[in-house]
Amino acid sequence: MQIDSKAIVAASFTLLALSAGCVSSQGAAVPPSGSTAAPGGCDPQRDAAAIRAMAGSYDVDFSFEETEALTSGYQKRHLHRSAATELVSLIENTPSRVALQHVLVVGGGVVKHWRQDWTFEDRELLEFRGRGVWQRRTLPPEAVHCAWSQAVFGVDDSPRYEGYGRWTHDGGSSVWESNETWRPLPRREYTTRTDYDVLVGVNRHRITAAGWEHEQDNVKLVLEPRHPLVREHGLNSYTKTKAAETAPATSYWQATAPFWKEVRAEWARVLAPHDRLSLQVETADNPIHEPLFARATAKGAADDASATAFIHDAVARYVLATSPTTAAVEAAAPH
């Protein structure tokens, strides 16, 4: 399926600035109310059902509002708000791991969006440390007892942030809340401003009768000299819609899933041997998503014998060595 278009991609990213094969995402299970918790208070089966319930077709409202200036003289920015239609596909589903891929329908076409990977009692996190640096952290077993990690990846499948927390189930409601997590600036911010370095936030995922919500309590942090700039509240509401509304996204994902599986495998290969590494996935002249998006929709993208080499070369361009100055920043990151 040939869906190109820098125009479509540009339109989608303008919206966002304001705002192995594919397993079917339709009819995702609602968290069962009668599941039995495992010894120790865990209910991983019900937790996993809550995660799977985020799959489906949605109308999405993105809203971000700066609520409290934390630096004298700072003027709060205007409310960022936008809307889109989005397909969330279940691409991995085991008792201890669930992965969800988001694809936007916007501007007459589709654009691959973010991905979230959930792992039960995951002891190893890849955490953002500021200024393009990510570092691994190993958690003690007691810290992750009954907890799920959520690793979030960008449109190009590069890492963005990872946190962990526990699901709670009260009647018909299921809620997961993360630890405090450092994140790179989102596209809606780094394309328009340079006055802070890290978005420090707590994520909350809430399953509702209408769909689900992704709530964020954020602080925009300046690293040197270290000070918080402003507090921000984010609320992305996913309201169920008909599968027909996301049919273009379904077609896109069916056509390109094998290619993106190879991209995920390449990132996993690159990340695996490193306890710390520096990435520069966005550059002014050629951000990494552009060649990957173009190749994904090219005829026979995943079957072409050169696809693996193309992906390897595309990713390698954005993996950098760390430096003593970034190491100092990492040491100051919160644990």
N, C-alpha and C positions, 0 to 999 in steps of 0.2 A: 504494500500500500504506500503510495507516494504522497506524503503530506509535507510539504516543505514550508518553508516559508519563514524567511527572516522576518517578514511583516507580522506573521502570526506570533512568532517567538517574541518579537519586540513588543507587540500588543500585550502579550501575556505577562511579560516582565514589568511593563508599565503598571499593569494591574497589581502584580505582586509587590511592586514598590509601594503601592498604597495598601496595600493589604498585609528458572529453568524452564519452564513453561508456566503459563498462567492458570491458577486455580480459580474457578468461578467465584465471584464476589457477591453474587445475588443470593438473597435469602439467608444471610449470615445469621447464625444462631444467637438468640437473645440469652443472656446469662441465666442458667437454670436456677430457679428459686429453691429447689429441693436437693441440691447437691450436698454431699457429706464432706465435711472438712477432714483432711488427713491429720494424723497425730501431730501435736505441736501447734495446732491452730491454723495450719495452712489449708487452703482450698484451691490448689493449682488448677483443678479442672474448671471450677467456676471462674477463676481469674482468666484463664485462657479463653473461655467463652465470652467474657467481657471484651477482651482484645479483639476476638474475631467479629464481635458485633459492630466494630467500627468499619468493617468492609461493607461496600454497597455504593449506591448512587445518591449524590447529595447536592442540594443547593447550599452554598457556603457563604456566610457573611463573615468578613474579616474586619476586626475593629481593634485599634490600638490607641490608647489615650494617655498622655503624660498627665499625671495626677498631682505630683508634688515636687517642686524644685528643691534640690538638696544642696545646691551651691548658690551662694549669695549673688544676685544679679542675673541669674539664668532666667530666660524667658521661655516658658513652655511652648512647644510646637503645637500646631493644630492637630485635631483628631484625624487619624488615618483610617479610612473606611473604604471597603470595596466588596464586590460580590463576584461569585463565579459558580460554575457547575463542576463537580469533581467526581471522578470514579476512584474508589479505594478498593484495590484488588488484593486478595489473599494469595501471596506468592510462596509462603512457606508455612507449614502447619504440622507441628509435632507436639507431644505433651509438654515439652520444656522450651519450645521456641516457636514464635509466630512472627511472620514478617508481612508488612502491608505496604503496597506501592500506590502512591497517589498520582493521578493523571488529570490535568485540567482540560476542560472544554471551554475555549475562549476565542473570540475574534474570528469565528468561522472555521477554526481548526482545533488542534489539540497540542498540548505541551506536557511532557513528562515533568512531574513535580517532585516533592520530597518522598522519602521512604522512612519507615519506622520499623526497627527490628527489636522484638521483645524476647528476653531470655530469663528463665526462672533460676533463681539463686546463682546468678552470674557473679563471680568473684573478681573478674578482670574488666576494668573500664578503660576506655580510651578517652581521656578528658582534654578539653581545650584549655590552654594555658595563657592565651593572649599572643598577639602579633604573629599569627600564623603557625603557632607551635601546639602540637598535641603530645600528650604523655600518658603512658599506661600507669594505672594504679591498681594494686591488688588489695582487695578487701578481706577482712577476716570472716570466717564462716558465720559467726554470730551476727555480723552486720547484715548479711544477705539472707538470713533465715526467713523463709516465706516471701521474700522480695522478688520483684521483677525489674531487670534493667530495661531501659528504653534507649536504644542508639538511633540517632537521627542523622540522615544523610541528605546531601543536597541533590539538585537536579542532575548532576553529573555522577552521583553515587560516591562522591568524596565525603569524608566524615565531617560532621558539624558539631554535635555534642552528644553526651551520654550521661544519663543519671539513673538512679534506682529508687525504688519505693515499694510500698505494699498496697495491694488492692483491698478495699473494704466494701462489704456488701450489706446493705441495710434495706430489707424488704425488696423492692423492685429496683433499687438504685445501686450502681457500682461506681466507685471512684478510686482513682490512683493518683497519688501525689508524690512528686520527686523530691530528692534532696536539692539543696542549692547548687545550681549548675552554671558553669561559665560557658558562654557561647560566642562565636563570631558575630559581627553585626549582620543582621538580615539584609536582604537586597533592598528592602524599602528604606533602609538607613544608609548603607555604605555607598549607594549611588547618589546620595544627596547631601551627606555631611561627613565631617572628619573630626568632630569635637569630642569623641569618646572612643574607647578602645575595646571594651568587653561588655556584653549584655549578660548580667548576672540574674538568673531567674529561677523560679520554682514553677514547674509545670503541673497542671492538674487535668486529668482526663475523666470526664463524667459521662456515663451512658444514660441517655434519657429515652422516654417513650417516643419522642420525635426523631431521635438520631443520637448525636453525641456532641459534647462541647470540649474544646481545648482552651483552657484558661491559663494565663500566664501572669505572675507577679514579678515584674522585672525592675532592676536598677541598672542604669547606664553608667558605667564606671570608667573613669580616666585613670590610666596606670601611672603616669608621671606628671606631677606628683600625685600619689594615690588619693583619689577623692571621688565620691559618688556625685553624679551630675543631676539626675532627676529620676523619680520613680515613675513607672509605667504600668498600666493594666492592659492586658490583651485578652480578647475573647473571640474565638473563632467558633461559630455555631454551624454544625453540620445537620441539615434537615433533610430527611429522606425524600427522594423524588423518584419518578419512574425510570426504569432502566433505559427506556428509549431516549431519555434526555442525555445519557452518557454513552450512547451507542458509538459515536465517533471515537471516544476514548477506548472503548472495548476493542474496536477494530484495530486501533493503533497499537494497543498493548499486545494483542494476539500476533500482530505482524512483527513487532520489534522485541518482544520478550527474550528470544534467544540471544540477540545482540547484547541486550542489557545484562543478561546473565553472565556473559563473558566479561563485561565491564566490571560487574561486582566481583567476579573471580580475580580479575587483575588487581583491583584495589585490595582484596584480601591478601593476595600474594605480596604486594608491596608493604602493607601494614604489618603483617605477621612477624617479621624478624626484628622490628624496631620497638624499643621501649620509649623512644622519643623521636619525633621527626617534625620537620617544618614543611608546610605545603603553601603554595601560592596558586590557588585554583582560579583566581580572577586576575586578568591583566587587561589593560586598556585596549590593546590591539587585537587580542585573540583569547578571550576567556575559554576555559576548557570545555564548557558545554557546547560551544558552537561547532567544532569539528565532530564531536560525538553525536550531537543531534542530527547533523547532516548525514553522517554515516549510517545512523540507525534506520533512516528512512530510505536509504539507497537500495536499489534492487539487489536481493541476495546478500544483504549486509552480513548476516551471521554465517552464511555458507561459503563466502569468499575465503579462500585460503589465506589471504592477506589480512583478514579481519583481526586476528589475534595480534599480529605485529603492529597493525595500526593502533589498536587500543593500548598496547604496551608503550608505544612511542608517545601517544597522546598523554597518557598518565605520567610518564617519566619526566616530561617537560616541567611538571609542576611540583615535583618532589625535590625539596632543597635541603641542604645541610643546616643543622642548628648552629648557633653561635653562643659565646659566653654571655652576651647581653640578654638573649632570650632565656638562657638557663637561669639567670637571676630573676627574671620575671616569673618563670615557672615556680621557683622556690617560694615565691610570695603568694601563690594562688591558694585559695582556701581549700581545706580538706574536711 
